[in-house]
């Protein structure tokens, strides 16, 4: 696995973060060493999916990157007639994701779509995965996304939303940030790399608080909203239609 050294050697100010070819190349290493709990979240994903997926429906993976959640979902499906649609707007991610899907030996059909998830129609969905991607959308676009997802889901369908969280309480925010940074240090990132990545993500990744997420999910029409996973400032919420 190629090592993420993107912020290792520069001294000039970091430019805003983009999902470039360089990021796609090191992405599995980058996300595992940056998001505490990421691997466990992927391990638990098939368990959620097995219970929620319905025959003759679709699973969507919005912001699929290299398809880690798509492949976890694909291996979980046992019902007939299920298709997976994976969407990402970074061409380098999509190209690598298609390659990974082709190399995987499950027979569940997967379509990898290059496009903005805001433009993709959601239809006949029993499961929608949005892992660490809504956080990159402008805040003003987030209500519409969840409304669209809700409209495209079957009754009883499950949205699984993973996000970096913000906190209203300044002490709690600082505690989470400090522990997250210690996690990154323990993964081998230097203080300079951590500071530069943080600077590059400023105004690009915009976290929101848990109450804001709950309100938005409820306003979109989801009837049951569950907090089921959190590692420091990274969480996953399940919402049933
Ligand atoms: C995983 N879910 O491994 N439309 C489509 N894709 C987008 C958009 C958009 N508007 N904005 C950002 N992306 C993955 C990890 S990474 C999370 C998701 C991270 C895509 C972007 O190109 C990138 O591939 C992904 O969302 C976010 O489980 O890097 O922290």
Boltz pocket constraint, residues with backbone or C-beta under 6 A from the ligand:
constraints:
  - pocket:
      binder: B
      contacts: [[A, 19], [A, 31], [A, 62], [A, 63], [A, 64], [A, 65], [A, 66], [A, 67], [A, 68], [A, 69], [A, 87], [A, 88], [A, 89], [A, 90], [A, 93], [A, 115], [A, 116], [A, 117], [A, 118], [A, 130], [A, 131], [A, 132], [A, 133], [A, 136], [A, 137]]
      max_distance: 6.0
